[in-house]
Amino acid sequence: MMRNFSVTEIVLILLALILLFGARRIPELARSLGRSLSEFKRGREDGEREETKPTGSGSPPPAA
């Protein structure tokens, strides 16, 4: 379910963000969000790589 936002709606959302957080904090929030998303993607890719990683010869490790 994808919704296309009109220019008026985007402007209203931006004004609400400025009122809530202040103009100085918005770039900091955007940077933090970008870092969080990249960290999440990196973790997800690492997890996918671990899932597809071969486990070896298929036999259990020798008993100690």
DSSP file (Angstrom, degrees, kcal/mol; ACC not computed):
  #  RESIDUE AA STRUCTURE BP1 BP2  ACC     N-H-->O    O-->H-N    N-H-->O    O-->H-N    TCO  KAPPA ALPHA  PHI   PSI    X-CA   Y-CA   Z-CA
    1    1 A M              0   0    0      0, 0.0     2,-0.4     0, 0.0     0, 0.0   0.000 360.0 360.0 360.0  97.4    0.0    0.0    0.0
    2    2 A M        -     0   0    0      2,-0.0     2,-0.4     0, 0.0     0, 0.0  -0.852 360.0-161.4-105.4 136.1    2.0    3.0   -1.3
    3    3 A R        -     0   0    0     -2,-0.4     2,-0.5     2,-0.0     0, 0.0  -0.960  11.7-140.1-120.2 133.6    0.7    6.5   -1.0
    4    4 A N        -     0   0    0     -2,-0.4     2,-0.3     0, 0.0    -2,-0.0  -0.806  20.1-143.4 -91.2 127.1    1.9    9.5   -3.0
    5    5 A F        -     0   0    0     -2,-0.5     2,-0.1     1,-0.0    -2,-0.0  -0.695  10.2-132.1 -90.9 141.1    2.2   12.6   -1.0
    6    6 A S     >  -     0   0    0     -2,-0.3     4,-2.0     1,-0.1     5,-0.2  -0.412  27.8-106.4 -83.2 167.7    1.3   16.0   -2.5
    7    7 A V  H  > S+     0   0    0      1,-0.2     4,-2.4     2,-0.2     5,-0.2   0.886 120.1  55.5 -61.5 -39.6    3.6   19.0   -2.1
    8    8 A T  H  > S+     0   0    0      1,-0.2     4,-2.2     2,-0.2    -1,-0.2   0.907 107.2  48.9 -61.8 -42.6    1.3   20.5    0.4
    9    9 A E  H  > S+     0   0    0      2,-0.2     4,-2.2     1,-0.2    -1,-0.2   0.897 111.0  49.9 -65.2 -40.3    1.4   17.5    2.7
   10   10 A I  H  X S+     0   0    0     -4,-2.0     4,-2.5     2,-0.2    -2,-0.2   0.916 110.5  50.0 -64.9 -42.3    5.2   17.3    2.6
   11   11 A V  H  X S+     0   0    0     -4,-2.4     4,-2.5     1,-0.2    -2,-0.2   0.910 110.7  49.9 -62.6 -42.3    5.4   21.0    3.5
   12   12 A L  H  X S+     0   0    0     -4,-2.2     4,-2.2     2,-0.2    -1,-0.2   0.895 110.6  49.5 -64.2 -39.5    3.0   20.5    6.4
   13   13 A I  H  X S+     0   0    0     -4,-2.2     4,-2.3     2,-0.2    -2,-0.2   0.925 111.5  48.9 -64.7 -43.8    5.1   17.6    7.7
   14   14 A L  H  X S+     0   0    0     -4,-2.5     4,-2.3     1,-0.2    -2,-0.2   0.901 110.8  50.2 -63.3 -40.8    8.3   19.6    7.4
   15   15 A L  H  X S+     0   0    0     -4,-2.5     4,-2.4     2,-0.2    -1,-0.2   0.900 109.7  51.0 -63.2 -40.2    6.7   22.5    9.3
   16   16 A A  H  X S+     0   0    0     -4,-2.2     4,-2.3     1,-0.2    -2,-0.2   0.908 109.9  50.3 -64.0 -40.7    5.5   20.2   12.0
   17   17 A L  H  X>S+     0   0    0     -4,-2.3     4,-2.9     2,-0.2     5,-0.6   0.908 110.0  49.8 -63.2 -41.6    9.1   18.7   12.3
   18   18 A I  H  X5S+     0   0    0     -4,-2.3     4,-1.8     1,-0.2    -2,-0.2   0.907 112.2  48.0 -64.5 -40.5   10.6   22.2   12.6
   19   19 A L  H  <5S+     0   0    0     -4,-2.4    -2,-0.2    -5,-0.2    -1,-0.2   0.895 116.9  42.9 -66.3 -38.8    8.1   23.1   15.3
   20   20 A L  H  <5S+     0   0    0     -4,-2.3    -2,-0.2    -5,-0.2    -1,-0.2   0.922 132.8  15.4 -73.6 -44.8    8.7   19.9   17.2
   21   21 A F  H  <5S-     0   0    0     -4,-2.9     4,-0.4    -5,-0.2    -3,-0.2   0.654 101.7-118.0-109.3 -19.0   12.5   19.7   17.0
   22   22 A G     X< -     0   0    0     -4,-1.8     4,-1.0    -5,-0.6     3,-0.5   0.118  31.0 -87.2  88.0 150.6   13.7   23.1   15.9
   23   23 A A  T  4 S+     0   0    0      1,-0.2     3,-0.1     2,-0.2    -1,-0.1   0.796 123.7  56.1 -66.0 -29.5   15.6   23.9   12.8
   24   24 A R  T  > S+     0   0    0      1,-0.2     4,-0.6     2,-0.1    -1,-0.2   0.826 106.2  49.4 -73.4 -31.3   19.0   23.1   14.3
   25   25 A R  H  > S+     0   0    0     -3,-0.5     4,-2.5    -4,-0.4     5,-0.2   0.711  91.2  77.6 -83.1 -20.5   18.2   19.6   15.4
   26   26 A I  H  X S+     0   0    0     -4,-1.0     4,-2.6     1,-0.2     5,-0.2   0.914  93.9  48.2 -61.8 -45.9   16.7   18.3   12.1
   27   27 A P  H  > S+     0   0    0      0, 0.0     4,-2.3     0, 0.0    -1,-0.2   0.899 112.3  51.0 -61.2 -36.6   20.1   17.8   10.4
   28   28 A E  H  X S+     0   0    0     -4,-0.6     4,-2.5     2,-0.2    -2,-0.2   0.920 111.2  47.8 -63.3 -43.3   21.3   15.9   13.4
   29   29 A L  H  X S+     0   0    0     -4,-2.5     4,-2.4     2,-0.2    -1,-0.2   0.901 111.2  50.3 -64.7 -41.1   18.2   13.7   13.4
   30   30 A A  H  X S+     0   0    0     -4,-2.6     4,-2.3     2,-0.2    -1,-0.2   0.907 111.3  48.9 -64.7 -41.0   18.6   13.0    9.7
   31   31 A R  H  X S+     0   0    0     -4,-2.3     4,-2.5     2,-0.2    -2,-0.2   0.924 111.9  48.7 -63.2 -44.7   22.3   12.0   10.2
   32   32 A S  H  X S+     0   0    0     -4,-2.5     4,-2.5     1,-0.2    -2,-0.2   0.903 111.2  50.0 -62.5 -41.5   21.4    9.8   13.1
   33   33 A L  H  X S+     0   0    0     -4,-2.4     4,-2.5     2,-0.2    -1,-0.2   0.909 110.5  50.1 -63.8 -42.2   18.6    8.1   11.1
   34   34 A G  H  X S+     0   0    0     -4,-2.3     4,-2.3     2,-0.2    -2,-0.2   0.909 111.6  47.8 -62.8 -42.9   21.0    7.6    8.1
   35   35 A R  H  X S+     0   0    0     -4,-2.5     4,-2.4     2,-0.2    -2,-0.2   0.913 111.9  50.4 -63.7 -42.7   23.6    6.0   10.4
   36   36 A S  H  X S+     0   0    0     -4,-2.5     4,-2.4     1,-0.2    -2,-0.2   0.914 110.8  48.6 -62.7 -43.0   21.0    3.8   12.0
   37   37 A L  H  X S+     0   0    0     -4,-2.5     4,-2.6     2,-0.2    -1,-0.2   0.910 112.2  48.0 -64.9 -41.5   19.7    2.6    8.7
   38   38 A S  H  X S+     0   0    0     -4,-2.3     4,-2.3     2,-0.2    -1,-0.2   0.893 112.3  49.6 -67.4 -37.2   23.2    1.8    7.3
   39   39 A E  H  X S+     0   0    0     -4,-2.4     4,-2.3     2,-0.2    -2,-0.2   0.902 111.4  49.4 -65.3 -41.1   24.0   -0.1   10.5
   40   40 A F  H  X S+     0   0    0     -4,-2.4     4,-2.4     2,-0.2    -2,-0.2   0.928 111.7  48.1 -63.1 -46.0   20.8   -2.1   10.3
   41   41 A K  H  X S+     0   0    0     -4,-2.6     4,-2.6     1,-0.2     5,-0.2   0.907 111.1  51.0 -62.7 -41.7   21.4   -3.0    6.6
   42   42 A R  H  X S+     0   0    0     -4,-2.3     4,-2.3     1,-0.2    -1,-0.2   0.920 111.5  47.6 -62.0 -43.8   25.0   -4.0    7.4
   43   43 A G  H  X S+     0   0    0     -4,-2.3     4,-2.2     2,-0.2    -1,-0.2   0.889 111.8  50.1 -64.3 -39.7   23.8   -6.2   10.3
   44   44 A R  H  X S+     0   0    0     -4,-2.4     4,-2.3     2,-0.2    -2,-0.2   0.913 111.2  48.5 -65.5 -42.7   21.1   -7.8    8.1
   45   45 A E  H  X S+     0   0    0     -4,-2.6     4,-2.3     2,-0.2    -2,-0.2   0.896 110.6  51.4 -64.9 -39.7   23.6   -8.5    5.3
   46   46 A D  H  X S+     0   0    0     -4,-2.3     4,-2.1     1,-0.2    -1,-0.2   0.905 110.2  49.8 -62.6 -40.8   26.0  -10.1    7.8
   47   47 A G  H  X S+     0   0    0     -4,-2.2     4,-1.8     2,-0.2    -2,-0.2   0.893 110.3  49.4 -64.6 -40.4   23.2  -12.3    9.1
   48   48 A E  H  X S+     0   0    0     -4,-2.3     4,-1.9     1,-0.2    -1,-0.2   0.891 109.9  51.8 -66.0 -38.5   22.3  -13.3    5.6
   49   49 A R  H  X S+     0   0    0     -4,-2.3     4,-0.8     1,-0.2    -2,-0.2   0.892 108.5  51.2 -64.7 -38.4   26.0  -14.2    4.8
   50   50 A E  H  < S+     0   0    0     -4,-2.1     3,-0.3     1,-0.2    -1,-0.2   0.871 108.4  52.5 -65.8 -36.8   26.1  -16.3    8.0
   51   51 A E  H  < S+     0   0    0     -4,-1.8    -1,-0.2     1,-0.2    -2,-0.2   0.896 114.2  41.0 -65.8 -40.1   23.0  -18.2    6.9
   52   52 A T  H  < S+     0   0    0     -4,-1.9    -1,-0.2    -5,-0.1    -2,-0.2   0.497  88.4 114.7 -89.2  -3.3   24.4  -19.1    3.5
   53   53 A K  S  < S-     0   0    0     -4,-0.8     2,-0.1    -3,-0.3    -3,-0.0  -0.480  74.4-114.0 -68.4 130.8   27.9  -19.8    4.8
   54   54 A P        -     0   0    0      0, 0.0     3,-0.1     0, 0.0    -1,-0.1  -0.391  15.5-141.5 -66.1 144.7   28.8  -23.5    4.3
   55   55 A T        -     0   0    0      1,-0.3     2,-0.4    -2,-0.1     3,-0.2   0.467  45.2-107.3 -88.9  -1.3   29.3  -25.3    7.6
   56   56 A G  S    S-     0   0    0      1,-0.2    -1,-0.3     2,-0.1     0, 0.0  -0.912  74.8 -13.1 116.9-141.7   32.2  -27.4    6.4
   57   57 A S  S    S-     0   0    0     -2,-0.4    -1,-0.2     2,-0.2    -2,-0.0   0.628  84.4-117.2 -79.6 -13.2   32.3  -31.1    5.6
   58   58 A G  S    S+     0   0    0      1,-0.4    -1,-0.1    -3,-0.2    -2,-0.1   0.261  79.6 112.9  95.8 -13.1   29.0  -31.9    7.1
   59   59 A S  S    S-     0   0    0      1,-0.1    -1,-0.4     3,-0.0    -2,-0.2  -0.663  74.9-102.5 -91.9 152.0   30.4  -34.2    9.8
   60   60 A P        -     0   0    0      0, 0.0    -1,-0.1     0, 0.0     3,-0.1  -0.298  45.4 -92.9 -68.4 155.5   30.3  -33.3   13.4
   61   61 A P        -     0   0    0      0, 0.0     3,-0.1     0, 0.0     2,-0.0  -0.314  52.3 -89.7 -65.5 153.0   33.5  -32.0   15.1
   62   62 A P        -     0   0    0      0, 0.0     2,-0.1     0, 0.0    -3,-0.0  -0.327  44.8-107.5 -64.7 144.4   35.7  -34.6   16.8
   63   63 A A              0   0    0      1,-0.1     0, 0.0    -3,-0.1     0, 0.0  -0.466 360.0 360.0 -72.4 142.8   34.9  -35.3   20.5
   64   64 A A              0   0    0     -2,-0.1    -1,-0.1    -3,-0.1     0, 0.0   0.440 360.0 360.0 -97.1 360.0   37.5  -34.0   22.9
